[in-house]
Amino acid sequence: MYCPARFTQSESAPMHALVADHPLGMLVTQRDGMPDADHLPFELLPDEGVLRGHVARGNPVWQRAGQRVLVVFRGPSGYATPDRIEKAENGGRVVPTWTYNVVHVHGTLRAIDDRDWLRALVERQTDRQEAALPDPWSVDDAPADYTAKLLAAIVGIEIAIDRIEGKWKSEPPPRVATAQLA
């Protein structure tokens, strides 16, 4: 990723927070010599140096175990228009820009086909997403035979992290309006 020094985020805490707050990552692998992307929710375990997620057994991405991969996480973004006062102060030498924060996680993909591991992952991911709801749903709320059937239909993936890069282009100059996009 091209990242001028002024936009480089080198502190791990903000990068970890972005991944936790925006866990839907874009997993980029190689398929037949071409880049391929899957959008998957992940959990980051920085103390273990891994990202974890799961895919449908029918998704061939898990069969790419051993590949070096990239997972991209992005936070909110928005168009930032030049401020008219700033334009006047700078003789018109201003331009619009785009504000955003992104985290790139690089590592090696591993597949995990272990029912207990998968259940624990699905429970953690569900509990995290449901925590703020007034009546949170739990994996235990579903019938056990149904849950067992669904767990048999997925495969865990884990990415052993080699490096994490962050680009923070989120601080527009003062007086610049930013339109937030989902």
Buried (B, 14 or more C-beta within 10 A) or exposed (E): EEBEEEBEBEEEEBBBBBBBEBBEBBBBBEEEEEEEBBEBBBBBBBEEEBBBBBBEEEBEBBBBBEBEBBBBBBBBBBBBBBBEEBEEEEEEEBEEBEBBBBBBBBBBBBBBEEEEBBBBBBBBBBEEEBEEEEEEEEBEEEEEEEBEEBBEEBBBBBBEBEEBBBBBBBEBEEEBEBEEEE
